[in-house]
């Protein structure tokens, strides 16, 4: 079971990563090295944000385009449709 303090820490990290194009490993090396290979955190992260395979930005799950091929954000999806 994860403590509320730990969840608060995880949520802050997710908030700080969202909207950036920084690599997860480099971000965690700087901000929370103990979480680099910590599966409960990585699973929690996957439930809140994703890395767009097209533009490389971290986005909220609500911004994910529905596609079978790649995990991309709505904005990149709309560019592909044009």
C-alpha positions in Angstrom: 0.0 0.0 0.0 1.3 3.4 -1.0 1.1 6.2 1.7 -0.7 9.4 1.0 2.7 11.3 1.3 4.1 9.0 -1.4 1.1 9.6 -3.7 1.4 13.3 -3.2 5.1 13.0 -4.3 4.1 10.9 -7.3 1.4 13.4 -8.3 3.8 16.3 -8.1 6.3 14.4 -10.3 3.6 13.7 -12.9 2.5 17.3 -12.8 6.1 18.5 -13.4 6.6 16.0 -16.2 3.4 16.6 -18.0 3.7 19.1 -20.9 7.4 18.6 -21.3 9.4 16.5 -23.8 12.0 15.4 -21.3 12.9 11.7 -21.2 11.5 9.8 -18.3 14.9 8.4 -17.2 16.7 11.8 -17.3 13.8 13.4 -15.4 13.8 10.8 -12.7 17.6 10.8 -12.4 17.3 14.5 -11.5 14.0 14.5 -9.5 13.5 11.0 -8.0 16.2 8.5 -8.8 14.7 6.0 -6.4 11.7 5.6 -8.7 13.5 4.8 -12.0 12.7 1.1 -11.9 9.9 1.2 -9.2 7.0 -0.6 -10.9 4.2 0.7 -8.7 5.2 4.3 -9.6 5.6 3.5 -13.3 2.2 1.8 -13.4 0.7 4.8 -11.6 2.4 7.1 -14.1 0.9 5.1 -17.0 -2.6 5.6 -15.5 -2.2 9.4 -15.7 0.0 10.5 -18.5 1.6 9.1 -21.7 4.4 10.0 -24.0 3.2 10.9 -27.5 5.1 8.8 -30.0 4.8 11.5 -32.6 5.8 14.8 -30.9 7.5 13.4 -27.8 5.5 15.4 -25.3 4.0 14.0 -22.1 0.2 14.4 -22.2 -2.8 13.6 -20.1 -4.6 10.4 -21.0 -7.7 12.4 -22.0 -5.5 13.9 -24.8 -4.7 10.4 -26.3 -6.0 9.8 -29.8 -7.7 6.5 -30.4 -5.5 4.6 -32.8 -4.4 1.0 -33.1 -1.0 1.9 -34.6 0.7 4.3 -32.1 0.1 6.2 -28.9 -0.3 9.8 -30.0 -1.9 13.0 -28.7 -5.0 14.5 -30.2 -3.1 17.3 -31.8 -0.7 15.0 -33.7 -3.6 12.9 -34.7 -5.4 15.9 -36.2 -2.3 16.8 -38.2 -2.2 13.3 -39.6 -5.8 13.6 -40.7 -5.1 16.8 -42.8 
